Amino acid sequence: MPTKTASVPRVLLRTLLVLLAAFVVWVLAALQFFYNPPQITPHRTDAIIVLGGMSRERLPVAEDLQRNLNIPILVVSTTGLAGNVEGDELCDAGADDPDLICFRPEPLNTRGEADAVGELVAKHGWQSVTVVTSDYHLLRAGTLMHQCTPAEVQMVGSDPDLSAGAWLDRFVVETGGLIDVWLQPECRV
């Protein structure tokens, strides 16, 4: 008795349906984790930290929170890159401000920022910090921050103005980055 085998078109169709289903599940998860992440109600902490990049969007959120919650120290990641002009200018202009701390992460990425935040927390004895970054970056950046400091870390997102294509790009980048952070933790406090 001959065995029945599925025809090539049927196997191809099933494979395509499985891939489509996996893509839909990934997009739904990405929407939840990166586009519409859970938000907290921020409270006063020892310092507020603005991660580098997108400073036009992130810095005003941090400055408003600092003012409204009476957070004494503003910490700004400087990069010298086009997406961080406002943060870099603030650091250049406020070099003598004792309530402003500026740092350039090494390496120039979120892992470098998490290392630097861990060092700043230890140096200044902060018990709690607020970290401001874009909504799409909250989960990955928060995971790194928690890996690099024992301090309480509250993550606050700013709302980026991105096209659908740019969101898709962020979904891919953040998914890959999040997998990397889980597989290769940074500081392991």
Secondary structure, DSSP 8 states (H G I E B T S, - for coil): -------HHHHHHHHHHHHHHHHHHHHHHHIIIIIS---------SEEEE-SS-HHHHHHHHHHHHHHHT-SEEEEE---SGGGHHHHHHHHHTTT-TTEEEE--SSSSHHHHHHHHHHHHHHHT-SEEEEEEEGGGHHHHHHHHHHH-SSEEEEEEE-----HHHHHHHHHHHHHHHHHHHHS-S---
